[in-house]
């Protein structure tokens, strides 16, 4: 889990998300700032829970 949340992996993930390349709805347009912020917050929540279990 730590490698998935590492800065380099997170940066790559957010770049792909911003370009609309990881959407699950079949759309390919870029994601909005709000969508990116929601993804970042979701990753923060996962990281917080992961650290608590470690």
VOLO-248641 format. One record per residue: x, y, z of N, C-alpha, C, O in turn. Coordinates in steps of 0.02 Angstrom, whole numbers, padded with zeros to 5 digits, always signed. Layout:
N
XYZXYZXYZXYZ/...
END
This chain:
54
+00041-00059+00000+00000+00000+00000+00044+00063+00000+00028+00112-00033/+00099+00060+00037+00142+00119+00041+00167+00139-00028+00172+00199-00043/+00184+00091-00070+00210+00108-00137+00156+00140-00180+00170+00182-00223/+00092+00120-00169+00037+00150-00208+00025+00223-00189+00001+00263-00229/+00042+00240-00126+00031+00308-00102+00095+00349-00101+00095+00406-00077/+00149+00322-00128+00212+00358-00132+00205+00418-00178+00164+00417-00224/+00244+00470-00167+00237+00531-00208+00239+00520-00283+00199+00549-00320/+00285+00479-00308+00290+00468-00380+00227+00434-00407+00201+00454-00459/+00204+00382-00373+00144+00347-00396+00083+00392-00393+00041+00391-00438/+00078+00431-00340+00022+00477-00332+00022+00529-00387-00031+00545-00415/+00080+00555-00403+00086+00605-00456+00064+00577-00524+00027+00609-00561/+00086+00516-00539+00067+00484-00602-00008+00472-00604-00041+00487-00654/-00036+00447-00549-00108+00434-00545-00148+00498-00557-00195+00498-00596/-00129+00552-00522-00166+00614-00529-00158+00644-00599-00205+00676-00624/-00101+00636-00630-00092+00659-00699-00138+00622-00746-00171+00652-00788/-00141+00555-00739-00187+00516-00781-00259+00535-00769-00299+00541-00815/-00276+00546-00705-00345+00566-00689-00362+00634-00719-00416+00643-00748/-00316+00681-00714-00328+00748-00741-00341+00745-00816-00379+00785-00843/-00308+00698-00851-00317+00692-00923-00377+00648-00942-00390+00637-01001/-00413+00623-00891-00473+00583-00904-00458+00512-00925-00501+00480-00956/-00399+00487-00908-00379+00420-00932-00395+00363-00883-00381+00306-00899/-00423+00378-00825-00440+00325-00778-00514+00325-00760-00534+00293-00712/-00553+00362-00796-00624+00367-00781-00658+00300-00793-00640+00263-00838/-00706+00284-00751-00743+00222-00757-00808+00229-00794-00845+00180-00803/-00823+00289-00817-00887+00301-00850-00883+00303-00926-00932+00319-00959/-00825+00285-00953-00818+00282-01025-00804+00349-01058-00791+00352-01118/-00806+00403-01020-00791+00469-01047-00715+00479-01049-00679+00446-01012/-00693+00522-01092-00621+00534-01097-00601+00607-01087-00543+00624-01094/-00650+00650-01071-00632+00720-01061-00595+00728-00994-00602+00687-00949/-00558+00781-00989-00520+00794-00929-00566+00802-00869-00623+00824-00876/-00540+00783-00811-00579+00790-00750-00574+00862-00725-00526+00897-00737/-00626+00883-00689-00627+00950-00661-00583+00954-00599-00562+00903-00572/-00569+01015-00578-00530+01025-00516-00565+00992-00457-00533+00963-00414/-00631+00996-00455-00669+00966-00400-00661+00890-00400-00654+00860-00346/-00661+00859-00458-00651+00787-00462-00581+00768-00439-00572+00718-00403/-00532+00806-00458-00463+00792-00437-00457+00801-00362-00425+00760-00328/-00486+00853-00335-00485+00863-00262-00518+00805-00225-00494+00784-00172/-00572+00779-00253-00606+00722-00223-00561+00660-00224-00560+00622-00175/-00525+00650-00278-00479+00593-00281-00423+00601-00230-00404+00553-00196/-00396+00662-00224-00343+00675-00175-00369+00661-00105-00335+00629-00065/-00428+00684-00090-00457+00673-00022-00467+00599-00010-00454+00575+00046/-00491+00563-00060-00500+00491-00052-00433+00456-00037-00430+00411+00005/-00380+00477-00072-00314+00448-00059-00290+00465+00011-00258+00424+00044/-00305+00526+00034-00286+00545+00102-00321+00501+00154-00290+00480+00203/-00384+00488+00142-00422+00445+00188-00393+00375+00190-00385+00346+00243/-00378+00348+00131-00348+00281+00128-00281+00280+00165-00267+00234+00203/-00241+00331+00154-00176+00335+00188-00183+00339+00263-00147+00306+00300/-00231+00379+00286-00242+00385+00359-00261+00318+00389-00235+00299+00442/-00305+00282+00357-00327+00216+00383-00272+00164+00378-00266+00120+00420/-00231+00169+00326-00176+00123+00318-00125+00133+00373-00100+00084+00401/-00109+00195+00390-00061+00210+00442-00086+00186+00511-00047+00164+00552/-00150+00191+00522-00179+00169+00586-00172+00095+00596-00165+00071+00653/-00174+00057+00542-00170-00016+00546-00098-00041+00549-00086-00098+00568/-00052+00002+00532+00019-00019+00530+00048-00024+00600+00107-00042+00608/
END
